[in-house]
Amino acid sequence: MNKKIETKEIVISGLLLASGILLPMVFHMFGMTGPIALPMHIPALIGGFLLPPQLALPLGIITPLASGILTGMPVMFPMAVIMAFELGFYGFTASLATRKFNLPTIPALIISMVVGRIAAGLTVAAMVQLFGVKMNPVMFVTGAVVTGLPGIIIQLIFIPSLIYAINRFLKKASIKA
């Protein structure tokens, strides 16, 4: 992980961060709520496939916090904090799965989604212990998966297709992300 960060990776990070803030606003304009469509998850997951772990992790952490500060969505505490861990682990895990373990996109995506949900549950458990937050970690994760099922389906269809198209484009353009 001592690889030098390239300018294009910083640009990709910035674009995905902006997408992570703007996409939920667009979804809300069309009446789709964040917990159902999970629009902020998409840029964090894409970042995991396009960026090294040392950029994918902070992208996932910063996105919900920046969105919470700039738009009020998600509410900073506890949701933005929970999502910071969840999305951070999404990106980090997807990046490691594809770059270090050479997993194909779909298995890497599924593994990163599971790891992110586990991170969210552990974050809730820590908040219960440290801050007395009135949430049940298991119920939180179960509820997030059930409520977010439409968004999860969108991610499983959209993200592998998009990653394939991006990689194909970059290969033709002779630049590798």
Backbone as a chain_set.jsonl record, in Angstrom:
{"seq": "MNKKIETKEIVISGLLLASGILLPMVFHMFGMTGPIALPMHIPALIGGFLLPPQLALPLGIITPLASGILTGMPVMFPMAVIMAFELGFYGFTASLATRKFNLPTIPALIISMVVGRIAAGLTVAAMVQLFGVKMNPVMFVTGAVVTGLPGIIIQLIFIPSLIYAINRFLKKASIKA", "coords": {"N": [[0.809, -1.201, 0.0], [2.127, 1.135, -0.303], [2.122, 2.495, -2.617], [2.417, 5.257, -4.781], [0.089, 7.89, -4.804], [-1.83, 8.774, -7.55], [-2.55, 11.625, -9.651], [-4.896, 11.353, -11.194], [-6.323, 9.572, -9.628], [-6.926, 11.08, -7.399], [-8.565, 12.972, -8.583], [-10.674, 11.295, -9.438], [-11.553, 10.486, -6.904], [-12.508, 12.948, -5.898], [-14.6, 13.47, -7.72], [-16.28, 11.292, -7.189], [-16.874, 11.791, -4.51], [-18.315, 14.198, -4.757], [-20.437, 13.156, -6.255], [-21.509, 11.448, -4.355], [-22.664, 13.256, -2.653], [-24.419, 14.711, -4.263], [-26.062, 12.789, -5.606], [-27.914, 11.603, -3.658], [-29.498, 13.896, -3.255], [-30.698, 14.246, -5.751], [-32.16, 11.846, -5.928], [-33.947, 12.288, -3.81], [-35.372, 14.439, -4.862], [-36.971, 13.156, -6.681], [-38.625, 11.752, -5.091], [-37.636, 9.435, -3.935], [-36.41, 7.877, -1.125], [-33.393, 7.975, 0.852], [-32.79, 5.693, 2.653], [-34.094, 3.644, 1.302], [-33.361, 3.631, -1.482], [-30.597, 3.917, -1.34], [-28.621, 5.797, -2.411], [-26.187, 7.069, -1.757], [-24.445, 5.05, -1.284], [-23.61, 4.041, -3.705], [-21.519, 5.677, -5.076], [-19.469, 5.278, -3.163], [-19.04, 2.513, -3.246], [-18.318, 2.213, -5.954], [-15.968, 3.676, -5.881], [-14.394, 1.892, -4.465], [-13.75, 0.056, -6.414], [-12.339, 1.505, -8.275], [-10.311, 2.883, -7.048], [-7.287, 2.927, -5.003], [-6.981, 1.219, -1.797], [-6.198, 3.112, 0.191], [-7.37, 5.456, -0.633], [-10.003, 4.787, -1.167], [-11.093, 4.112, 1.318], [-11.052, 6.628, 2.92], [-12.736, 8.095, 1.2], [-15.231, 6.792, 1.477], [-15.66, 7.289, 4.201], [-15.675, 10.104, 4.44], [-17.733, 10.96, 2.708], [-20.559, 10.565, 3.755], [-20.338, 12.202, 6.013], [-19.612, 14.736, 4.998], [-21.854, 15.184, 3.384], [-23.839, 15.221, 5.349], [-23.106, 17.544, 6.744], [-23.297, 19.511, 4.718], [-25.872, 19.218, 3.562], [-27.629, 18.256, 5.447], [-28.478, 15.705, 5.257], [-27.266, 12.505, 5.594], [-28.672, 12.735, 8.938], [-26.394, 13.999, 11.262], [-25.641, 12.707, 13.77], [-27.089, 9.815, 14.902], [-26.725, 8.721, 12.347], [-24.988, 9.624, 10.122], [-22.499, 9.09, 11.174], [-22.607, 6.308, 11.578], [-22.947, 5.546, 8.903], [-20.53, 6.477, 7.874], [-18.644, 4.633, 8.798], [-19.728, 2.307, 7.636], [-19.74, 2.89, 4.791], [-17.068, 3.503, 4.444], [-15.871, 1.025, 4.959], [-17.061, -0.388, 2.872], [-15.795, 0.679, 0.525], [-13.048, 0.258, 1.123], [-12.933, -2.561, 1.452], [-13.875, -3.502, -1.057], [-11.865, -2.493, -2.702], [-9.533, -3.779, -1.7], [-10.327, -6.443, -2.157], [-10.43, -6.607, -4.951], [-7.937, -5.595, -5.835], [-5.847, -6.717, -4.248], [-6.605, -9.395, -3.811], [-7.565, -10.154, -6.235], [-10.276, -10.668, -6.923], [-13.249, -11.213, -8.861], [-15.614, -8.687, -9.988], [-18.385, -8.976, -9.068], [-18.38, -10.947, -6.857], [-16.596, -9.503, -5.179], [-18.063, -7.18, -4.756], [-20.333, -8.158, -3.37], [-19.111, -9.234, -1.058], [-17.988, -6.873, -0.007], [-20.313, -5.444, 0.547], [-21.438, -6.998, 2.571], [-19.418, -6.858, 4.554], [-19.44, -4.095, 5.026], [-22.019, -3.792, 6.12], [-21.717, -5.29, 8.442], [-19.803, -3.702, 9.711], [-21.384, -1.432, 10.125], [-23.253, -2.461, 11.954], [-21.534, -3.084, 14.11], [-20.669, -0.528, 14.708], [-23.046, 0.644, 15.595], [-23.407, -0.966, 17.872], [-21.19, -0.132, 19.38], [-21.895, 2.552, 19.767], [-24.149, 2.254, 21.339], [-23.017, 1.244, 23.686], [-21.095, 3.248, 24.335], [-22.384, 5.755, 24.164], [-24.972, 5.426, 24.932], [-26.94, 5.178, 23.008], [-30.146, 4.481, 21.794], [-30.563, 1.915, 20.225], [-30.833, -1.226, 18.579], [-28.303, -3.243, 17.534], [-28.475, -5.574, 15.852], [-31.131, -5.492, 14.982], [-31.0, -3.04, 13.689], [-29.23, -3.521, 11.501], [-30.628, -5.597, 10.216], [-33.049, -4.277, 9.628], [-32.009, -2.259, 7.961], [-31.116, -3.749, 5.775], [-33.498, -5.001, 4.876], [-35.197, -2.758, 4.388], [-33.552, -1.432, 2.589], [-33.5, -3.095, 0.38], [-34.427, -2.595, -2.361], [-32.434, -0.737, -3.155], [-30.136, -2.274, -2.807], [-30.507, -4.213, -4.773], [-30.411, -2.544, -7.026], [-27.721, -1.752, -6.806], [-26.395, -4.225, -7.165], [-26.968, -4.774, -9.812], [-26.358, -2.422, -11.281], [-23.717, -1.496, -10.527], [-21.68, -3.565, -11.175], [-22.025, -3.556, -13.992], [-21.423, -0.898, -14.63], [-18.747, -0.698, -13.729], [-17.541, -2.537, -15.436], [-17.966, -1.221, -17.903], [-16.541, 1.179, -17.457], [-13.912, 0.198, -17.055], [-13.492, -0.971, -19.545], [-13.631, 1.277, -21.198], [-11.434, 2.728, -20.167], [-9.395, 0.978, -20.801], [-9.447, 1.062, -23.595], [-8.765, 3.716, -23.896], [-6.244, 3.597, -23.063], [-5.505, 4.123, -20.425], [-5.178, 3.14, -17.156], [-7.232, 2.62, -14.377]], "CA": [[0.0, 0.0, 0.0], [2.99, 2.307, -0.368], [2.044, 3.025, -3.972], [2.193, 6.697, -4.861], [-1.25, 8.256, -5.269], [-1.76, 9.515, -8.806], [-3.471, 12.754, -9.79], [-6.199, 10.891, -11.688], [-7.025, 8.941, -8.512], [-7.452, 12.178, -6.577], [-9.689, 13.527, -9.352], [-11.767, 10.318, -9.329], [-12.057, 10.6, -5.526], [-13.3, 14.18, -5.808], [-15.845, 13.292, -8.483], [-17.144, 10.356, -6.46], [-17.349, 12.501, -3.314], [-19.387, 15.097, -5.217], [-21.575, 12.295, -6.618], [-22.093, 10.953, -3.112], [-23.452, 14.336, -2.054], [-25.474, 15.121, -5.202], [-26.975, 11.693, -5.951], [-29.054, 11.543, -2.739], [-30.372, 15.051, -3.476], [-31.475, 13.94, -6.962], [-33.119, 10.801, -5.563], [-34.982, 12.92, -2.986], [-36.215, 15.271, -5.736], [-37.923, 12.273, -7.348], [-39.425, 11.078, -4.074], [-37.03, 8.197, -3.442], [-35.661, 8.193, 0.089], [-32.077, 7.379, 0.99], [-32.745, 4.347, 3.218], [-34.635, 2.658, 0.361], [-32.591, 3.597, -2.727], [-29.18, 3.878, -0.974], [-27.831, 6.456, -3.455], [-24.848, 7.443, -1.306], [-23.625, 3.847, -1.279], [-23.119, 3.764, -5.059], [-20.176, 6.228, -5.304], [-18.497, 4.663, -2.251], [-18.726, 1.193, -3.787], [-17.576, 2.418, -7.202], [-14.63, 4.077, -5.457], [-13.66, 0.689, -4.092], [-13.281, -0.639, -7.613], [-11.507, 2.383, -9.1], [-9.284, 3.556, -6.246], [-6.561, 2.09, -4.044], [-7.624, 1.236, -0.475], [-5.896, 4.32, 0.967], [-8.292, 6.517, -1.054], [-11.375, 4.282, -1.093], [-11.527, 4.195, 2.723], [-11.475, 7.987, 3.295], [-13.886, 8.503, 0.386], [-16.422, 6.277, 2.14], [-15.838, 7.94, 5.503], [-15.95, 11.54, 4.282], [-18.962, 11.232, 1.953], [-21.757, 10.85, 4.564], [-20.085, 13.319, 6.927], [-19.709, 15.969, 4.202], [-23.254, 15.336, 2.995], [-24.566, 15.626, 6.55], [-22.78, 18.945, 7.033], [-23.74, 20.398, 3.634], [-27.289, 19.092, 3.183], [-28.453, 17.773, 6.55], [-28.805, 14.299, 4.993], [-28.054, 12.029, 6.725], [-28.506, 13.434, 10.212], [-25.003, 13.737, 11.653], [-25.549, 11.669, 14.795], [-26.064, 8.794, 14.744], [-26.7, 8.105, 11.012], [-23.803, 9.923, 9.304], [-21.372, 8.392, 11.792], [-22.774, 4.889, 11.23], [-22.695, 5.416, 7.466], [-19.106, 6.705, 7.618], [-17.986, 3.336, 8.973], [-20.271, 1.382, 6.638], [-19.263, 3.218, 3.451], [-15.614, 3.372, 4.467], [-15.557, -0.394, 4.804], [-17.438, -0.779, 1.501], [-14.734, 1.033, -0.41], [-11.801, -0.405, 1.505], [-13.049, -3.994, 1.187], [-13.954, -3.713, -2.509], [-10.542, -2.211, -3.255], [-8.653, -4.899, -1.337], [-10.798, -7.673, -2.8], [-10.086, -6.617, -6.374], [-6.524, -5.278, -6.089], [-4.931, -7.635, -3.567], [-7.038, -10.784, -3.941], [-7.974, -10.348, -7.634], [-11.632, -11.207, -7.047], [-14.094, -10.557, -9.865], [-16.422, -7.581, -9.476], [-19.603, -9.345, -8.325], [-18.05, -11.437, -5.506], [-16.004, -8.412, -4.393], [-19.172, -6.296, -4.386], [-21.141, -8.822, -2.336], [-18.305, -9.28, 0.168], [-17.874, -5.52, 0.557], [-21.621, -5.074, 1.1], [-21.587, -7.72, 3.841], [-18.468, -6.277, 5.51], [-19.953, -2.767, 5.371], [-23.167, -3.947, 7.023], [-21.168, -5.719, 9.733], [-19.198, -2.497, 10.303], [-22.491, -0.592, 10.602], [-23.769, -3.095, 13.166], [-20.555, -2.903, 15.183], [-20.691, 0.893, 15.064], [-24.242, 0.824, 16.426], [-23.126, -1.599, 19.168], [-20.274, 0.762, 20.102], [-22.657, 3.747, 20.162], [-25.022, 1.85, 22.445], [-22.173, 1.134, 24.877], [-20.378, 4.485, 24.659], [-23.224, 6.956, 24.218], [-26.325, 5.093, 25.352], [-27.876, 5.294, 21.882], [-31.222, 3.499, 21.931], [-30.695, 1.144, 18.996], [-30.408, -2.611, 18.648], [-27.446, -3.427, 16.362], [-28.994, -6.617, 14.95], [-32.353, -4.957, 14.367], [-30.594, -1.968, 12.779], [-28.701, -4.111, 10.265], [-31.737, -6.303, 9.565], [-33.936, -3.25, 9.075], [-31.324, -1.581, 6.856], [-31.103, -4.66, 4.621], [-34.868, -5.17, 4.379], [-35.638, -1.476, 3.83], [-32.687, -1.073, 1.472], [-33.484, -4.132, -0.658], [-34.417, -2.027, -3.72], [-31.121, -0.148, -3.403], [-29.175, -3.374, -2.923], [-30.722, -4.781, -6.111], [-29.854, -1.551, -7.964], [-26.264, -1.841, -6.718], [-25.928, -5.493, -7.734], [-27.123, -4.714, -11.27], [-25.752, -1.222, -11.85], [-22.288, -1.318, -10.262], [-20.826, -4.4, -12.042], [-22.129, -3.083, -15.378], [-20.697, 0.364, -14.729], [-17.316, -0.983, -13.582], [-17.146, -3.165, -16.7], [-17.93, -0.173, -18.932], [-15.436, 2.098, -17.146], [-12.65, -0.493, -17.331], [-13.4, -1.123, -21.003], [-13.299, 2.606, -21.718], [-10.068, 3.069, -19.774], [-8.495, 0.11, -21.563], [-9.393, 1.633, -24.942], [-8.086, 5.007, -23.805], [-4.884, 3.267, -22.608], [-5.223, 4.581, -19.068], [-5.7, 2.159, -16.212], [-7.603, 3.178, -13.064]], "C": [[0.854, 1.267, 0.0], [3.011, 2.929, -1.754], [1.73, 4.517, -3.934], [0.796, 6.968, -5.422], [-1.109, 9.14, -6.504], [-2.815, 10.614, -8.845], [-4.847, 12.29, -10.235], [-7.007, 10.216, -10.577], [-7.623, 9.991, -7.576], [-8.654, 12.813, -7.265], [-10.897, 12.599, -9.268], [-12.386, 10.393, -7.936], [-12.952, 11.818, -5.368], [-14.629, 14.07, -6.536], [-16.81, 12.353, -7.765], [-17.679, 10.98, -5.173], [-18.498, 13.433, -3.683], [-20.631, 14.298, -5.593], [-22.291, 11.779, -5.378], [-22.918, 11.988, -2.379], [-24.644, 14.681, -2.948], [-26.501, 14.028, -5.49], [-28.145, 11.563, -4.974], [-30.025, 12.713, -2.924], [-31.269, 14.814, -4.695], [-32.539, 12.889, -6.65], [-34.266, 11.389, -4.745], [-35.917, 13.788, -3.826], [-37.282, 14.434, -6.439], [-38.69, 11.398, -6.361], [-38.862, 9.764, -3.564], [-36.162, 8.538, -2.238], [-34.351, 7.414, 0.149], [-32.066, 5.972, 1.552], [-33.284, 3.259, 2.282], [-33.732, 2.517, -0.862], [-31.077, 3.501, -2.499], [-28.267, 4.578, -1.985], [-26.41, 6.833, -3.038], [-23.892, 6.248, -1.323], [-22.945, 3.631, -2.632], [-21.733, 4.371, -5.302], [-19.109, 5.609, -4.394], [-18.077, 3.29, -2.764], [-17.929, 1.306, -5.083], [-16.133, 2.819, -6.881], [-13.772, 2.889, -5.062], [-13.09, -0.053, -5.283], [-12.318, 0.2, -8.451], [-10.302, 2.964, -8.367], [-8.513, 2.562, -5.383], [-7.217, 2.207, -2.664], [-7.39, 2.52, 0.315], [-6.696, 5.531, 0.508], [-9.748, 6.069, -0.944], [-11.925, 4.387, 0.33], [-11.921, 5.62, 3.113], [-12.637, 8.516, 2.46], [-15.18, 8.06, 1.059], [-16.705, 6.944, 3.471], [-16.306, 9.384, 5.336], [-17.311, 11.809, 3.644], [-20.185, 11.48, 2.84], [-21.563, 12.014, 5.527], [-20.205, 14.651, 6.191], [-21.147, 16.228, 3.79], [-24.094, 15.798, 4.18], [-24.349, 17.09, 6.89], [-23.407, 19.877, 5.998], [-25.243, 20.375, 3.376], [-28.206, 18.703, 4.336], [-28.898, 16.332, 6.359], [-27.499, 13.518, 4.838], [-27.81, 12.905, 7.958], [-27.145, 13.016, 10.774], [-24.876, 12.613, 12.685], [-26.92, 11.079, 15.046], [-25.827, 8.356, 13.285], [-25.44, 8.385, 10.202], [-22.574, 9.201, 9.855], [-21.433, 6.901, 11.455], [-22.42, 4.68, 9.759], [-21.227, 5.642, 7.121], [-18.329, 5.396, 7.762], [-18.429, 2.355, 7.889], [-19.673, 1.648, 5.254], [-17.741, 3.157, 3.365], [-15.19, 1.926, 4.262], [-15.99, -0.928, 3.444], [-16.268, -0.557, 0.555], [-13.44, 0.292, -0.138], [-11.83, -1.882, 1.129], [-13.099, -4.281, -0.31], [-12.586, -3.502, -3.15], [-9.563, -3.343, -2.945], [-9.038, -6.172, -2.077], [-10.37, -7.741, -4.26], [-8.594, -6.411, -6.621], [-5.563, -6.285, -5.468], [-5.3, -9.098, -3.812], [-7.567, -11.124, -5.332], [-9.348, -10.999, -7.802], [-12.364, -10.499, -8.178], [-15.033, -9.55, -9.191], [-17.591, -8.032, -8.607], [-19.279, -9.954, -6.955], [-17.45, -10.345, -4.612], [-17.085, -7.455, -3.905], [-19.985, -6.898, -3.246], [-20.383, -8.866, -1.007], [-18.218, -7.898, 0.804], [-19.193, -5.054, 1.155], [-21.848, -5.752, 2.454], [-20.673, -7.105, 4.908], [-18.935, -4.889, 5.957], [-21.115, -2.833, 6.338], [-22.709, -4.399, 8.407], [-20.542, -4.521, 10.453], [-20.275, -1.566, 10.853], [-23.054, -1.152, 11.909], [-22.835, -2.924, 14.349], [-20.487, -1.449, 15.638], [-21.894, 1.196, 15.954], [-24.0, 0.231, 17.814], [-22.2, -0.72, 20.01], [-21.007, 2.009, 20.589], [-23.597, 3.453, 21.324], [-24.209, 1.843, 23.74], [-21.572, 2.476, 25.305], [-21.284, 5.682, 24.914], [-24.661, 6.684, 24.65], [-27.37, 5.265, 24.258], [-28.886, 4.158, 21.986], [-31.474, 2.8, 20.592], [-30.236, -0.277, 19.282], [-29.582, -2.884, 17.392], [-27.975, -4.452, 15.357], [-30.242, -6.125, 14.235], [-32.02, -3.847, 13.374], [-30.134, -2.544, 11.444], [-29.808, -4.836, 9.507], [-32.683, -5.315, 8.903], [-33.322, -2.542, 7.885], [-31.32, -2.45, 5.604], [-32.5, -4.792, 4.031], [-35.363, -3.888, 3.713], [-34.85, -1.13, 2.572], [-32.636, -2.081, 0.347], [-33.559, -3.575, -2.081], [-33.056, -1.422, -4.086], [-30.048, -1.206, -3.579], [-29.287, -4.016, -4.301], [-30.159, -3.841, -7.18], [-28.327, -1.659, -7.974], [-25.734, -3.1, -7.396], [-26.039, -5.529, -9.258], [-26.257, -3.602, -11.857], [-24.226, -1.18, -11.701], [-21.412, -2.246, -11.108], [-20.853, -3.949, -13.508], [-21.316, -1.812, -15.577], [-19.183, 0.147, -14.635], [-16.781, -1.625, -14.859], [-16.986, -2.104, -17.788], [-16.763, 0.791, -18.703], [-14.096, 1.448, -17.481], [-12.43, -0.68, -18.827], [-13.0, 0.208, -21.653], [-11.847, 2.963, -21.414], [-9.043, 2.23, -20.536], [-8.333, 0.644, -22.984], [-8.617, 2.941, -24.948], [-6.637, 4.844, -23.322], [-4.51, 3.913, -21.282], [-5.9, 3.624, -18.112], [-5.997, 2.834, -14.886], [-7.084, 2.289, -11.971]], "O": [[0.348, 2.355, 0.275], [3.836, 3.799, -2.031], [0.89, 4.973, -3.158], [0.378, 6.344, -6.398], [-0.367, 10.122, -6.503], [-3.836, 10.541, -8.162], [-5.858, 12.769, -9.723], [-8.237, 10.279, -10.58], [-8.708, 9.796, -7.029], [-9.642, 13.153, -6.614], [-12.019, 13.057, -9.051], [-13.609, 10.365, -7.8], [-14.028, 11.734, -4.775], [-15.66, 14.519, -6.036], [-18.017, 12.596, -7.738], [-18.82, 10.723, -4.79], [-19.527, 13.458, -3.009], [-21.751, 14.709, -5.289], [-23.518, 11.682, -5.349], [-23.779, 11.64, -1.571], [-25.747, 14.916, -2.455], [-27.692, 14.319, -5.606], [-29.283, 11.423, -5.422], [-31.235, 12.546, -2.768], [-32.455, 15.141, -4.672], [-33.69, 13.029, -7.063], [-35.425, 11.034, -4.958], [-37.112, 13.869, -3.543], [-38.362, 14.932, -6.755], [-39.326, 10.419, -6.752], [-39.544, 9.047, -2.831], [-35.279, 9.391, -2.326], [-34.225, 6.336, -0.432], [-31.393, 5.108, 0.989], [-32.965, 2.083, 2.454], [-33.376, 1.401, -1.24], [-30.352, 3.047, -3.384], [-27.245, 4.016, -2.379], [-25.52, 6.907, -3.886], [-22.674, 6.421, -1.371], [-21.836, 3.101, -2.696], [-20.831, 3.638, -5.707], [-17.966, 5.435, -4.816], [-16.897, 2.942, -2.722], [-16.964, 0.567, -5.283], [-15.194, 2.357, -7.529], [-12.564, 2.881, -5.298], [-12.06, -0.718, -5.172], [-11.561, -0.347, -9.253], [-9.379, 3.479, -8.997], [-9.018, 1.485, -5.067], [-7.924, 3.177, -2.391], [-8.282, 2.973, 1.032], [-6.701, 6.549, 1.199], [-10.628, 6.882, -0.661], [-13.096, 4.716, 0.519], [-13.035, 5.817, 3.6], [-13.441, 9.305, 2.956], [-16.115, 8.848, 1.199], [-17.864, 7.145, 3.832], [-17.229, 9.826, 6.02], [-17.976, 12.782, 4.0], [-20.813, 12.529, 2.696], [-22.514, 12.736, 5.827], [-20.824, 15.587, 6.695], [-21.612, 17.367, 3.839], [-24.959, 16.662, 4.035], [-25.282, 17.794, 7.275], [-23.979, 20.908, 6.35], [-25.826, 21.397, 3.013], [-29.427, 18.807, 4.219], [-29.614, 15.788, 7.199], [-26.689, 13.879, 3.984], [-26.871, 13.7, 8.005], [-26.791, 11.837, 10.765], [-24.098, 11.678, 12.496], [-27.842, 11.822, 15.382], [-24.831, 7.687, 13.008], [-24.87, 7.451, 9.638], [-21.714, 8.756, 9.095], [-20.42, 6.304, 11.088], [-21.686, 3.754, 9.413], [-20.727, 5.051, 6.164], [-17.462, 5.089, 6.944], [-17.605, 1.659, 7.297], [-19.157, 0.731, 4.616], [-17.19, 2.798, 2.325], [-14.271, 1.637, 3.496], [-15.349, -1.834, 2.911], [-15.811, -1.477, -0.124], [-12.81, -0.238, -1.054], [-10.871, -2.4, 0.556], [-12.436, -5.204, -0.783], [-12.195, -4.254, -4.043], [-8.848, -3.809, -3.831], [-8.172, -6.897, -2.568], [-9.991, -8.803, -4.753], [-8.044, -7.011, -7.544], [-4.572, -6.664, -6.093], [-4.423, -9.942, -3.998], [-7.974, -12.259, -5.58], [-9.554, -11.791, -8.722], [-12.128, -9.317, -8.429], [-15.213, -9.571, -7.974], [-17.768, -7.511, -7.506], [-19.857, -9.515, -5.96], [-17.763, -10.274, -3.423], [-17.029, -6.975, -2.773], [-20.288, -6.216, -2.268], [-20.95, -8.57, 0.044], [-18.358, -7.764, 2.02], [-19.198, -4.344, 2.161], [-22.39, -5.14, 3.374], [-21.107, -6.862, 6.034], [-18.835, -4.551, 7.136], [-21.199, -2.034, 7.27], [-23.243, -3.951, 9.421], [-20.728, -4.348, 11.657], [-20.104, -0.979, 11.921], [-23.302, -0.404, 12.855], [-23.28, -2.651, 15.464], [-20.272, -1.173, 16.819], [-21.776, 1.916, 16.945], [-24.344, 0.85, 18.821], [-22.402, -0.581, 21.216], [-20.765, 2.474, 21.703], [-23.813, 4.302, 22.189], [-24.651, 2.367, 24.762], [-21.544, 2.799, 26.492], [-20.996, 6.521, 25.769], [-25.475, 7.605, 24.727], [-28.548, 5.475, 24.546], [-28.518, 3.011, 22.236], [-32.47, 3.062, 19.918], [-29.363, -0.504, 20.119], [-30.107, -2.769, 16.284], [-27.927, -4.22, 14.149], [-30.393, -6.318, 13.028], [-32.673, -3.721, 12.338], [-30.588, -2.113, 10.384], [-29.913, -4.704, 8.288], [-33.073, -5.497, 7.75], [-34.011, -2.25, 6.908], [-31.502, -1.945, 4.496], [-32.669, -4.705, 2.815], [-35.889, -3.928, 2.601], [-35.403, -0.601, 1.608], [-31.814, -1.947, -0.56], [-32.816, -4.043, -2.945], [-32.587, -1.587, -5.213], [-29.151, -1.054, -4.408], [-28.274, -4.327, -4.927], [-29.509, -4.288, -8.125], [-27.714, -1.657, -9.041], [-24.74, -3.048, -8.12], [-25.281, -6.24, -9.918], [-25.515, -3.821, -12.814], [-23.523, -0.858, -12.659], [-20.462, -1.759, -11.721], [-19.824, -3.961, -14.184], [-20.607, -1.668, -16.573], [-18.425, 0.753, -15.393], [-15.687, -1.289, -15.311], [-15.989, -2.093, -18.509], [-16.076, 1.173, -19.65], [-13.243, 2.068, -18.115], [-11.306, -0.558, -19.314], [-12.145, 0.252, -22.537], [-11.119, 3.439, -22.285], [-7.961, 2.711, -20.874], [-7.225, 0.677, -23.518], [-7.894, 3.235, -25.9], [-5.902, 5.822, -23.19], [-3.342, 4.216, -21.04], [-7.087, 3.335, -18.259], [-5.149, 3.528, -14.327], [-7.287, 2.578, -10.792]]}, "num_chains": 1, "name": "protein.A"}
